[in-house]
Amino acid sequence: SALLALAVDYGELDAEEAWLAAHVDEDWQTEHWGQDAEAVARRSARKRDMMAAVSLLEALQG
């Protein structure tokens, strides 16, 4: 995940691409075994936090 953060910081990936790359295994598990309501809620909160961090990074870079 540190590499994905650097890729976003350097403009190699946008936030959504990094999010998807970070969750390839989780997405595969969901496709094969189904969704869990608690896991969906945790993932939503993590995505909200990540997007907020990206917004802060963009604001700091001007």
Secondary structure, DSSP 8 states (H G I E B T S, - for coil): -HHHHHHHHTTSS-HHHHHHHHTHHHHHHHHHH---HHHHHHHHHHHHHHHHHHHHHHHHH-
